[in-house]
Amino acid sequence: MLRTSFRAALSAAALAGAAVIAGAATAHAAESAQKLIETAAKTTDTSFCGTKPITLGIHDGFGINGWSRASMAAVRSEAAKCANVKQVPRIGQGDLQKSIADVNGMVSQGVDAIVIIPDWGKSQLPSLRAATEAGVKVVPWAADPGGKDGEDYVQYLDWDEHAAGVAWAEWVAKAIHGKGNVVFLGGPAGNPVSAHELAGVVEAFKKYPKITLLTGDKDWPVTNWDSALIQQDMTALLNKYPKIDAVINDSDGFASLGVVRAYQSANKPLVPLASLEANGLACEYEKDKASNPNFQIGTISGRNWIGRVAARKAIAAAEGLKDDEPTRFELGIYEDSLGGKAPVCDPKQGPDTFTSSQLSADDLAKYGKAE
């Protein structure tokens, strides 16, 4: 009995110790993630570069808007720190089959690593898995392909999309005082980013029975994150519903101007808008706020800077080096006109630039393109 009790005590102590270690590791990971958020993942460190000459494939499934441009620039400018790394950038132009063919083509070209935004999620997983099986170090980010870290690819990096949906919904609930009609506009049909965000919105709104999500809790008006299509969809919603009190649009803030244009064309006063950031939206807010007292803005960082971490992980993996940087980032509201952090327009920057990415105009011009 004494021996059994002793063993039990040792087991309890071991479990307690493990819990402390796990808790410390979790706290350290959270601290590291927060530091990367605050610095936009910028660093002067180049140890991830290694010394072996390698070729890095870089792919964006769309590559046709300001957000894609900033994301491409974040990855490419980080890789440019490494003189031993040759870059092969490609864009899918909003075409799933082209994106799959691009990945297959890069593998055939002999790339050593690929950093990719797989906008079609699981539909692109087979091509990513095939690349991994061919020995390529694949690091997907910003759109979940649905595979497993260390098996189908090196690691998947992203913000917490569900948490983003919750943050937007809580901000909207505050803006409309817990009651009213809300619409959610998402990207391409079935894309994992919008799906996870919407799930967060739906979960958060359960606390607010007087808020109605007019667009439903399973699907959304498809915008392809394109400003013209966003304006078209928003116009249709304004024609269908006589009263819309707030809008959640998951595109970047520049494309979200489509929401503003739809309201203006319909001669309706602007309502609270939750979205990603962009300088164009900030400038529009400053211009329209005085004549639209109910116009409020709540944005989340465009998170393009995560591409810097993705580039470091892919290059390090191809070089046989370890990279212990975090892979998930919980981003709260970045700009909040309700909370004393109203968007600030920078007239020296283009409308489709994102302040949180900390990219210079030169970096955007040089690296924000496929070729």
N, C-alpha and C positions, 0 to 999 in steps of 0.2 A: 504493500500500500504506500509506504514511504517513497519507494522507487517510482511508483506510478505518479504520485503527487509531484515528485521532483521533475519527472519528465513533463508533466502538465505545466509546471511552472516555467520550465525552460521553453516549452512551446509557446506559452503565452508571452514570455519575454521576447522570443524571436518574432512573433507576430507583431507585437508592439513596436519592436525595433524596425521591422519592415514597413510598418505603417508610418513611422516617423520619417524613414528614408524616402518612402513614396511621396509623403506630404511635402518634404523638402524639395524633392525633384520636381513636383508639380508647381510649387511656389517659384522655383528657379526658372522653370520653363515659362511661367506667366510673366515673370520679371523680364526675361530675355525678349519675349514677344512684345511687351510694352516698350522696351527700349528701341526695338526695330521700328515699331509704329511711330514713335516720337522722332526718330531720325530718318524716316522714310527708307530705312535699310541701307543708307549710304555709309560707306566705310572706305578708309584708305588702304585697308588690308588687301594684299594680293597673294596671300599664301595659297589660296584655293586654285591659283593658276597652274601650279606645278611647273614642270619643265618640258614634258613630252609634247611634241607638236600634235595637235588634234583638230578635228573639224566639228564644229557645233552647228547643228540644224536648228533653226528658229522658225516656229510656225504659229500663225494666228488664223483661226477658222474664218474670220470675217476680214479684218484688216482694212475696213472701208470707212471708218469713222474716227473721230478724235480720240476716243478712248483706246481704240486699237493702236493708233499712232503712238500714244504715250506709253502704252504697254510694250510695244515693239522697241521703243527708244530706251525704256528701262532695262530690258534684257540686253539689247545690243551694246549700250554704253557701258554696262558692267562687264560684258565679255571683252570689250575693247581694251580693258586694262591688261589683258593677257596677250603679249606679243606672239605667243605660241599657239594661239587659237584662231583658226580660220572660220569665218561665219558664212553660213548658207541660209539666208532668210527667205521665207516664202509666205504667201497669204492665200487663204482658201476662197476669198471673194464671196463668202456666204454660200458656198456649194459643198455639201457633204462629200460627194464622190470625188471632187477635186482635192479636198482636204486629205482624204484617204490616199489618193494617188500621189499627193505631194509627199506624204510620209513614206510611202513605199519607194518613191523615187529617191528620197534622201538616203534611205537605207541602201539602195542599189548604188548610190554614189559613194558609199563608204564613210558616211558620217560616224563619228564616235559617240556623239551624244545629241539629244534633241530636247529642246525646251518648247513646249506646245500648250496652246489654249485649245482644248478639244471641245468646241462649242456644242457639238452634238452628243456629248456625253457617252453613253454606253455604245452608241452606234460606231464610235471610233475606237472602242477598246480593242477589238480584234487586231487592228493595224498597229496599235501601241504594243500589244502583247507580242506580235510577230517581230516588231523591231527589237524588243527586249530579248527575245529568243535568238535573234541574230547577233546579239552581243552589244547592241546600242544602249547607252545609258539614257533612259527616257525620264524626263521630269515634267509631268503635266501640272498646270496651274490655272486658276480662275474659272474652271468649269470641270465638274467632277465626272471622270470617265467610268467610275463605278468598279474599278478593280481593286487590287490589294498592293499596298506598299511592300517593296522587297520581293514581289513575285511578278506582277504585271508591269511594274515600272519601279524606279528608285523610290520616289516619294511624291505624293500629291500635295500641293501647297494651295492654300486659299484663305480667305476670310471665313468666318462662320456665317454662312448664308442665312441659316435659320435665325441666328441672333440678330442679323441685319434686319430681317423681316419684323422681328419683335421690336427692335429699336424704332423702326419707322412707324409701326402701328402705335406704340406708346406715345411717340411724338405727335402723331395725328390725333390721338384721343385727347391729348392735352390741348391741342390747337382748337378742337371743336367741342371742348368741354364735355367729352364723354357721350355725345349723342349726334347722330346725323348719318348721311349717306356717303359712302366712300367707294371709289373705284380703284382697282389695281391693274396697271398695264405692265405686261411682261415682254420678254424677248421672243425668239423663235419658238414655235410650237414644241412643247415637250422638253425644252432645254432644262437641264438640272439646276441651273442657277436660279431661274425664276420660280421653279417648282419648290425649291427649298425655302426661298424667301417668302413665298405665298403661304407655306405651311407655318412659318413664324408669325406672319400677319394674322392668320386665322386663329392660331393659339392665343395670341395676345388679346385679340378682340373678344374672346370668350368672357373676359372680365368686364366687358362693356356691352350689356344686352341692348342698349339703345343705339348702338352703332350697327348699321346694315352695310355689308359688303356687296354692293350691287352686282359686281362681276362674278360672284360665286367663290367658293372655297376650293375648287379643284383645277380650274383653268383660268385663262385670261385672254383679253384681246391681244392678238399677236402683232407686235410692232417691229420685230427684227432689229430693235434698238436704233431705228431710223427715224429722224425727226419728221420727215414728210408723212410717214406711215403713222407715227404717233399722233400728229395733228389730225389725220384722217380718222383714226379710231376714236380720238377724243371728241371730234365733231359729231360722230355717229352716237356716242354716248350722251352728249349734251342734247341731241335731238330726241333720244329715247327716254331719258330721265329728266323731268323738269327741275329736279333739285339734287345737285351733287355738291356736297359740302367740303370735300377734300379729295386729293388725288395722290396715290402712291405710284410712281413710275420708276421702274428699276434700271432705266438706262442712265447714261452719264447726263450731267446737267445741261450740256450743250444740246443734246437730242431732246431733252425735256422741254426745251423751248417750244417744241411742237404742241405741248399742253397749253402753254401761254398763248400761242398763236390761235389755237382753237377757241379759247375763251374770248380773245379779242375779236375774232371774226364773227362770233355769235353775239357780240356786244353784251357779254356777261361779265360781272365783276370777278376778278381773280380770287381764288380760294387757296387755303393752305396746300402746299405742294411738298411732298417728301420724295427725294431722289438721291442720286449721286451728285457730287460737286461738279462744277465747271465755272470758269471765269465768265462765260456768256450768261449763265443763269444769275450770277452775282450782279453783273451789270444791269440785267433786266430787272432784277429786284430793286436796285437803287433807283432806276428810272420810273418804275410803275408803283412803288409803294405808296407815295403820297396820294395818288388818285384811287388806290385800292387798299383801303385800311385793313381789309381782312386777308390780304395777301401775306402769307408767312412762308418761310423756307426752312426746311430741315434736311440737311444732306449728310451723307456718309462719305468718307474718303473714297476717291476713285480707285484706290488700292493698286494702281499701276505699279507702284514701287515694289510690290511682292515679286515682280519679275526679276528684280535684282537678286533676291534670295534664290529664286529658281535657277538663274544663270550660274550662281556660285555652286549650287548643289550639283547641277549637271556636269559642270567642268571638273569639279573635285572628284566626282564619281568616275569620270573617264580617266582621270589622272591617278586613280587608286588612292585618293585622299579622303579623309573623313570630314564631314560637315554636320555639326550637331545643332545647327540653327533650327528654331521652331518651324513648324509647318502649318499651324493654324493661328489665325489672328482674329480676336473678337473686337470688332470696330464699333464704337458707339457713334452717336451723332457728332459730326465734325463741325458743321455750321448750323447755328440755331438762332433764328431771328426772335424766337420767343424767350431765349435764355441769355440774351446779352452777347451772343456770338454771331451776329448777322453777317451774311456773306459780304465780302469787300471786293469791289470791282477794281481790277488792275487794267487801266486803259492801255498800258504798254504791251499787254499780253493778248494773244488771240482768244476768241471766244471758246475754242475747244481745247484750252489748256487747264491743267489741274494743279492747284497750288500744293496739294499734299504730296505730289510725286517728286517735287523739288528737281524738276528737269529744266535746264536752261533752254532758251530759244535755239541756241546753236545745237544742243543735243537733239532736240526735236527735229530740227531740219536735217541733221546728218544721219541720225539713227532711227527716226520714226518712219521708216519705209522699208520695203522688202529688198530693194536693190539700190 
